[in-house]
Every structure is written in structure tokens, then in C-alpha cells.
Amino acid sequence: MSGNKYHIIIWIALTLVITGCGLFTRAQSPQEKPTPVAPPKEETAVVEQPRDTARKIVKDTVGKFAIDKTKKWNKKSIYSVCMVLPFSTDAGELEKLLAEENITGYQPLAAVEFYEGALMALDTLDSLHINLDIQVFNHFKDSSLTAALFSKPEIRNTDVIIGPVFNEGLKAASLVAQEEEIFLVSPLSPMHQFTDSNRYFMMANPPAVSQIEEMLSYAQDSFATANIICVYRTDKPIEAKLAQEFKDAFQHVNKGRMQLHETYTFSGISDALQAQGNYVFIASFDELYTNGLIRDLSKISRTTPLTLMGLPHILSFESVSIDYYENLHFTYPASYYIDRLAPKVRDFENAFAAKYETRPSDYACRGYDMMLYIGMMLNTYGPDLGASAASYNPAERYMLFPFHFAPVLDTDGNIDHMENTTIRILRFDQFRFEVVNQ
């Protein structure tokens, strides 16, 4: 399994909101092991459905949602942070790769690289005289070991928990976080459905629907009467699921002037195209099906302006020509994106390479940003990360990618969870991707 293929598999597992995040071990030893639907009609009728009001993100107003506190939230001179990561998953993957003689020069081992990035952040925090008490635990995908892990007093008495990454573990951890009033940061999973109105649960990786909302907002800002076409096959459950999330997102962001069509063939797309403002979203993971659609769309784009929208997994399809992406200006959302040409990113890469003799992966960058954010927010505002989330982020000048958390409210107006709202929209133009929503 090559490094690129591994990244693709991980991204798909995360973005699709399927159960689990696959992760991939070097570093200091962690503490003890704890632990039938009918085919769609060919015609492309406009979809007009009521707005989804069950999910509302409230930005910049976190402070007004007071937390019912039963413990003291005073500032301290030193804060404790527990990291719960699946190092054994990394070990298992490495052993498998060695057996297959499939080790490349760049083979991501996500848990360790995330941890190494966090260690780099601790060096930065130390230089700023910010001290954290860090404890690291190895997490196994085993319910009994997970229960034993989260019964440990050092976890139940910590200020912040980072991890686990698997949804089963996050479910157990979220219960502890709610009971003990500890902020729990989910670093990679885009799921929150296993929590029940838990204001202590913080998602660093926003769910697919939020990412799609941002992409649709960009389309609407670019062309107020955008003509949106969602392409999927209802007899393919995974496509129907993603298409439903796309339609939910459309309902949430549409100001009433965009139109949404549904189809599953190229002829259906052609019938729905207008003279301008066309955006086509392909909700499929089938390379043959997707490549055929993109090829035909590329041809028709010579006479009819249109933009191809999708999720990053499409970039893994080797049969899709890069010229198609250029012709269609492929546009997609990224829940984490860093500009490798930015000076502070280059400085971080050089420092990381000097320490670990390898180039940092996105996992290392995520670990660095996450620990920086938590450390500086705790030091500046105290342990109540929910109350301070809307405040100025003092770590932003050092971070490679800024986190900005906001509460997501349920239908009763209560905080269901906290969610990172920083999402970049990337557009392929002049044979390179550029951020278009800053």
C-alpha cells in the first residue's frame, strides 16, 4: 500500500462518515495498554424541500451559552492534557507492510506522526514559557480495554483529552467528558452522532455536510442563481447517503435562488444544464462510472461553462486525466489544508526534518496545530475551552492551519457539540489548486 493510496483510504473513511477512522509508530512509549431504492427517473426535476433547521452553527457568540458548571474553572499555572492514540494500529500496519515488502520512502504512520507533531508544538510552547503536563495512552479498538482506559483517574481528572480517533472509543470518551466536565477534542473523525447534546465534545474535523455547505456557499457567492446538479445512483447505498448529505447541505445554505437537480446519467446532466452558472457534483466512489461522466463533461465544457464539484477521493482515480480537472476547474472542500509554500510552513518542515529526519505528513501538521491551539487557549483563557472558543486565538500566528470552534445547536437551541468551522475550498486552475474562499 503506497503512502498516497493510504491517505486516500483514510480520507474516504473520514469524509464519508462511515464508522471509524483508520489510522496508522515511533516515539516515546505510551502508557499502559488500556487500551432498494428504485433507480431514479431520468428527468431532472428541480428539488424544492423545506430548509433543514435541525442543525445550526452559531459563530462568534459562544460566550452567551453558559455552561452549567459543577466544578471550578479557575486559571492554573499548569494544565494537564491526555493524548489517546492508536499506536498499536500503526505497529500492526507497519508489520503488515514489512511482510509485503511494501515500505516506501514516505509511509505515513498517523498516530506516531500526529504525536511527533504535538511534540514539536510542545517545544514551541516551552519557548513561550507555557507548560503542559502531557500524558500519552495507547488505545485499542476493544470495548473492555477502552472502558478500563477511561476509568483511569489520570484521564478522568485531566483538563483536556485529545482522541481517541475511532468512533467506538470516542463514544466512551464523550460520556466521561460529560460526566467529568472535560473538553474532549476529536482530532480526525467527522462523526458526532454518538454524542447526546455534549457541549464538551469538540470536532476538529468538521462533518461532510459542513464541508459541502461551505462548497455550496462558495458556488452561491460566485453565482447567485447557480444551477446545481447532483449525480448519483439510488441503488448504490453509499452514493445515496452522500447525495442525501449534499441535498441537506443545499437546503441549509440556499437563499432561494439556486436550483438543485438530481440525475444519474450524462444525458440527464445535459438536459439540466443552463447557459451559465452550472455546478455538477458527482456523489460516487466508482472510478469507471465517475471517469466516464467527467470525460463527457470535459467535452461539453468547451461550449457550456460548468464547474465540477466533488470530494477529494476523486483525485485518487488514476484513469481521470488531469486535463479534465483543468477544463472543469475541479472544486472541493478541505477540512485541513496548509500551503506548503508559506514561510512558516517551510520553517516547520525544516525543524521537523532536523528532529525526525523525515518530511512531516499532514498528520504531523495536525498534531502540531492541535497541541498549539489547546496549549495557548488554556494558558490565555483557562480550562473552559467552550467559553473562550469565540475569543481571539493567540496560537494563530504560529499555526499552520487555524482552528475556530463554534457551537452547533440542536432544535431546542441547546449546544449539541462544538465544531471547527475553518474549511478551505480548493479550485483547480492553471494546473494547480488554489484556495478560493479566504
TORMI-182929 format. One record per residue (C-alpha): x, y, z; residue number from 1; chain. Coordinates in steps of 0.001 Angstrom, whole numbers, plus 500000, padded with zeros to 6 digits. Example, Ala and Ser with C-alpha at 12.3 -4.5 7.8 and 13.67 -1.06 7.14 Angstrom:
BEGIN
512300,495500,507800,1,A
513670,498940,507140,2,A
! end
This chain:
BEGIN
500000,500000,500000,1,A
501677,503222,498910,2,A
501628,506377,501008,3,A
499291,508092,498551,4,A
496842,505197,498498,5,A
496870,505126,502291,6,A
495988,508809,502522,7,A
493128,508254,500081,8,A
491669,505377,502077,9,A
491875,507367,505306,10,A
490256,510425,503757,11,A
487375,508462,502329,12,A
486746,506738,505653,13,A
486704,510088,507413,14,A
484674,512110,504949,15,A
482025,509541,504235,16,A
481053,509353,507825,17,A
481415,505621,507814,18,A
482130,504143,511210,19,A
485722,504608,512047,20,A
488838,506396,511142,21,A
491663,504225,510052,22,A
494967,505338,511373,23,A
498382,504469,511381,24,A
504746,504144,515406,25,A
507815,505526,516742,26,A
508177,507961,519643,27,A
508066,507837,523384,28,A
506249,504821,524722,29,A
502633,505480,525548,30,A
501342,504499,528932,31,A
499940,501077,529593,32,A
497634,499372,527149,33,A
494194,500148,528446,34,A
493684,500164,525950,35,A
466111,499194,497455,36,A
465715,502034,496344,37,A
464305,502224,492799,38,A
466552,503763,490136,39,A
465977,507482,489762,40,A
463875,508827,486983,41,A
465815,510150,484049,42,A
464175,513545,484133,43,A
465838,516082,486380,44,A
463071,517840,488246,45,A
464039,520736,490484,46,A
464162,519727,494135,47,A
462259,522032,496428,48,A
462227,520905,500035,49,A
461880,522744,503340,50,A
465012,524068,504958,51,A
466765,521835,507479,52,A
466523,523564,510836,53,A
467789,520712,512974,54,A
471387,521908,512748,55,A
472555,525449,513318,56,A
476139,526619,513743,57,A
476485,529780,515798,58,A
479754,531582,515137,59,A
481351,534240,517332,60,A
478755,534007,520097,61,A
479962,531083,522174,62,A
480182,533049,525389,63,A
476429,533606,525647,64,A
475841,529864,526000,65,A
476685,529435,529645,66,A
477864,526059,530850,67,A
476176,524577,533906,68,A
479337,524169,535891,69,A
479671,521928,538897,70,A
483430,522276,539125,71,A
485757,525243,539338,72,A
487137,526665,536111,73,A
489798,528953,537513,74,A
493018,529528,535604,75,A
496017,527441,536693,76,A
499760,527678,536281,77,A
499914,524299,534548,78,A
497270,522241,532749,79,A
497098,518519,532075,80,A
496375,517104,528621,81,A
495836,513413,527853,82,A
496501,512109,524351,83,A
494747,508839,523462,84,A
496043,507476,520152,85,A
496040,504043,518426,86,A
499783,503367,518379,87,A
499164,499632,518083,88,A
497310,500228,514831,89,A
500458,501833,513498,90,A
502508,498879,514687,91,A
500168,496403,513016,92,A
500197,498310,509750,93,A
503988,498562,509800,94,A
504326,494826,510414,95,A
501934,494133,507526,96,A
503861,496417,505188,97,A
507183,494841,506135,98,A
505779,491391,505420,99,A
504677,492586,501989,100,A
507988,494380,501358,101,A
505837,497398,500687,102,A
507668,500109,502630,103,A
508191,503247,500603,104,A
510331,506258,501325,105,A
507261,508063,502587,106,A
504954,505753,504504,107,A
502595,507572,506877,108,A
502119,506147,510349,109,A
499440,508515,511516,110,A
499317,508055,515289,111,A
503056,508443,515729,112,A
503316,511308,513275,113,A
500430,513115,514986,114,A
502288,512632,518279,115,A
505578,513841,516815,116,A
503859,516981,515567,117,A
502429,517520,519055,118,A
505942,517227,520493,119,A
507089,519939,518091,120,A
504282,522141,519430,121,A
505407,521472,522996,122,A
508852,522794,522051,123,A
507206,525989,520783,124,A
505025,526297,523867,125,A
508048,525754,526108,126,A
509851,528608,524345,127,A
506849,530779,525234,128,A
507008,529618,528878,129,A
503756,527689,528593,130,A
503938,524389,530442,131,A
501605,521446,529993,132,A
501513,518119,531802,133,A
501177,515642,528931,134,A
500193,512009,529373,135,A
500020,509640,526407,136,A
497927,506471,526227,137,A
497759,503691,523678,138,A
494180,502981,522621,139,A
492937,499664,521275,140,A
489693,499092,519349,141,A
488386,496911,522155,142,A
485402,497861,524300,143,A
486669,496291,527542,144,A
490119,497859,527188,145,A
488517,501189,526319,146,A
486356,501018,529454,147,A
489419,500246,531565,148,A
491339,503105,529997,149,A
488687,505728,530659,150,A
488252,504626,534253,151,A
491810,505749,534996,152,A
491907,508696,537427,153,A
494628,510459,535420,154,A
492228,510662,532480,155,A
489115,511488,534493,156,A
490973,514308,536254,157,A
492672,515862,533243,158,A
491813,519240,531733,159,A
491615,518192,528070,160,A
491528,514865,526221,161,A
492797,514621,522636,162,A
491465,511462,520976,163,A
490618,508683,520562,164,A
490298,508561,516789,165,A
487953,505584,516428,166,A
484275,506301,516911,167,A
483758,503477,519414,168,A
486423,504989,521630,169,A
485089,508495,521135,170,A
481664,507355,522269,171,A
483088,506048,525541,172,A
485286,509108,525981,173,A
482399,511514,525349,174,A
480476,510010,528258,175,A
483440,510544,530552,176,A
483916,514073,529232,177,A
480301,514908,530007,178,A
480381,513338,533462,179,A
483656,514979,534479,180,A
483205,518235,532529,181,A
486354,517712,530479,182,A
486697,519073,526972,183,A
487231,516215,524545,184,A
488821,517043,521184,185,A
488132,514566,518383,186,A
491137,515066,516075,187,A
490097,513187,512939,188,A
486616,511690,512983,189,A
483876,513626,511145,190,A
481138,511977,513233,191,A
479302,513256,516286,192,A
476058,511254,516225,193,A
477234,509049,519078,194,A
477161,512044,521439,195,A
473981,513342,523030,196,A
473981,517134,523351,197,A
477524,517113,524695,198,A
478856,520665,524857,199,A
482271,519315,525860,200,A
482727,517436,522572,201,A
484871,519358,520073,202,A
485248,518209,516456,203,A
488482,519348,514814,204,A
487460,517640,511563,205,A
484037,519033,510550,206,A
481485,516547,509154,207,A
480934,516050,505434,208,A
477712,518079,505474,209,A
479549,521130,506842,210,A
482249,520796,504207,211,A
479664,520509,501442,212,A
477774,523514,502848,213,A
480931,525595,502557,214,A
481449,524446,498974,215,A
477852,525286,498052,216,A
478151,528677,499752,217,A
481174,529385,497580,218,A
479154,528440,494474,219,A
476281,530681,495580,220,A
478625,533588,496275,221,A
480185,533117,492841,222,A
476848,532842,491038,223,A
473696,533733,492985,224,A
471402,531721,490690,225,A
473748,528751,490497,226,A
472391,525673,488765,227,A
473399,522701,490926,228,A
473271,519152,489545,229,A
473776,516192,491906,230,A
474707,512963,490116,231,A
474293,509600,491868,232,A
472642,506189,491619,233,A
469978,505458,494217,234,A
470592,501717,494017,235,A
474103,502318,495388,236,A
473675,502946,499156,237,A
476981,504755,499619,238,A
476143,507137,496768,239,A
472604,507689,498034,240,A
473979,508508,501501,241,A
476451,511070,500204,242,A
473814,512549,497876,243,A
471424,512948,500809,244,A
474080,514841,502749,245,A
474592,517030,499688,246,A
470855,517743,499453,247,A
470672,518503,503182,248,A
473544,520953,502783,249,A
471835,522564,499784,250,A
468650,523134,501762,251,A
470617,524710,504576,252,A
472597,527244,502535,253,A
470262,528031,499627,254,A
468914,531556,499816,255,A
466124,530629,497427,256,A
467744,531487,494113,257,A
469792,528354,493420,258,A
468244,525301,491792,259,A
469056,521667,492518,260,A
468576,518830,490004,261,A
469136,515117,490519,262,A
470137,512627,487838,263,A
472364,509608,487271,264,A
473376,509794,483601,265,A
475247,512194,481377,266,A
472146,512783,479254,267,A
470318,513807,482423,268,A
473105,516265,483200,269,A
472936,517679,479650,270,A
469187,518230,479946,271,A
469659,520149,483205,272,A
472466,522444,482033,273,A
471794,526141,481622,274,A
473650,528823,479693,275,A
475826,529651,482702,276,A
476320,529044,486426,277,A
476414,525236,486221,278,A
477915,523199,489060,279,A
477962,519394,488842,280,A
478549,517289,491962,281,A
479309,513583,491429,282,A
478429,511603,494572,283,A
480133,508380,493538,284,A
483190,506338,494531,285,A
483065,504189,491392,286,A
486080,505114,489260,287,A
484719,503740,485965,288,A
481360,505476,486380,289,A
482920,508733,487536,290,A
485613,508796,484851,291,A
483028,508344,482111,292,A
480959,511242,483421,293,A
483965,513520,483843,294,A
485237,512715,480347,295,A
481892,513648,478784,296,A
481582,516734,480980,297,A
485029,517852,479849,298,A
483915,517666,476228,299,A
480711,519620,476771,300,A
482558,522271,478813,301,A
484042,523564,475545,302,A
480656,525069,474695,303,A
478847,525251,478049,304,A
480562,526705,481120,305,A
480424,524374,484091,306,A
482340,523534,487245,307,A
482894,520035,488609,308,A
482409,519742,492371,309,A
483257,516720,494484,310,A
485232,515324,497370,311,A
488999,514701,497294,312,A
488720,510954,496694,313,A
488107,511744,493012,314,A
491738,512809,492794,315,A
492755,509206,493521,316,A
491163,507946,490296,317,A
494181,507241,488103,318,A
492111,506971,484922,319,A
490929,510584,485167,320,A
493102,512887,483083,321,A
494493,515984,484762,322,A
493280,517916,481713,323,A
489710,517100,482743,324,A
490268,518726,486143,325,A
491647,521806,484385,326,A
488797,522015,481865,327,A
486195,521620,484603,328,A
488001,523650,487287,329,A
487513,520838,489803,330,A
486464,522305,493162,331,A
486385,520531,496521,332,A
486306,521264,500285,333,A
489272,520587,502570,334,A
488819,520274,506333,335,A
492573,520703,506766,336,A
494836,522440,504273,337,A
498268,524004,504518,338,A
500146,525991,501926,339,A
503479,524222,501617,340,A
504994,527388,500128,341,A
504131,529575,503135,342,A
507245,530658,505098,343,A
506043,529351,508477,344,A
505155,526006,506911,345,A
508638,525756,505420,346,A
510155,526661,508784,347,A
508121,523931,510452,348,A
509085,521373,507811,349,A
512774,522195,508250,350,A
512553,521974,512041,351,A
510626,518706,511840,352,A
513122,517220,509375,353,A
516017,518256,511606,354,A
514426,516482,514576,355,A
512964,513377,512938,356,A
514912,513124,509656,357,A
511758,512959,507571,358,A
509287,515342,505999,359,A
506162,515970,508126,360,A
502921,514458,506879,361,A
499542,516146,507257,362,A
499089,514084,510440,363,A
502216,515630,511946,364,A
500968,519083,510968,365,A
497580,518363,512548,366,A
499225,517225,515778,367,A
501338,520367,515857,368,A
498382,522694,515291,369,A
496133,520866,517737,370,A
498596,520976,520618,371,A
499493,524607,519901,372,A
495838,525626,519893,373,A
494974,523818,523107,374,A
498097,524916,524964,375,A
497759,528598,524148,376,A
493991,528744,524651,377,A
494348,527111,528081,378,A
497162,529450,529052,379,A
495335,532573,527842,380,A
491738,531917,528882,381,A
491734,528952,531266,382,A
490272,525435,531037,383,A
486809,526441,529763,384,A
487525,525953,526038,385,A
483835,526329,525209,386,A
483529,529809,526689,387,A
486750,531011,525049,388,A
486251,529442,521620,389,A
484929,532657,520060,390,A
487758,534710,521547,391,A
490922,535697,519733,392,A
493079,532645,519003,393,A
496567,533540,520333,394,A
498098,530497,518614,395,A
497043,531560,515123,396,A
500302,533344,514328,397,A
502171,530055,514874,398,A
499636,527580,513482,399,A
499894,526106,510008,400,A
496084,525899,509752,401,A
493856,527842,512143,402,A
491101,526213,514168,403,A
487991,528237,515013,404,A
485375,526347,517021,405,A
481709,527277,517265,406,A
478710,525614,518912,407,A
476281,523570,516850,408,A
472775,523908,518252,409,A
470011,521323,518252,410,A
466348,522086,517513,411,A
465810,523227,521109,412,A
468659,525737,520942,413,A
470988,523694,523138,414,A
474626,523098,522297,415,A
474872,519679,520674,416,A
478671,519846,520219,417,A
481469,522199,519208,418,A
482754,522146,515643,419,A
485746,523575,513805,420,A
484376,525978,511195,421,A
487577,526574,509218,422,A
487085,524875,505845,423,A
489064,525721,502737,424,A
487603,525469,499226,425,A
490201,524482,496627,426,A
489768,525114,492896,427,A
491943,523685,490127,428,A
493052,526424,487765,429,A
496214,526824,485678,430,A
497047,523243,486678,431,A
497296,523933,490399,432,A
494901,524120,493321,433,A
494218,527496,494904,434,A
492177,528473,497945,435,A
489176,530472,496763,436,A
487172,531163,499926,437,A
489522,533243,502060,438,A
! end
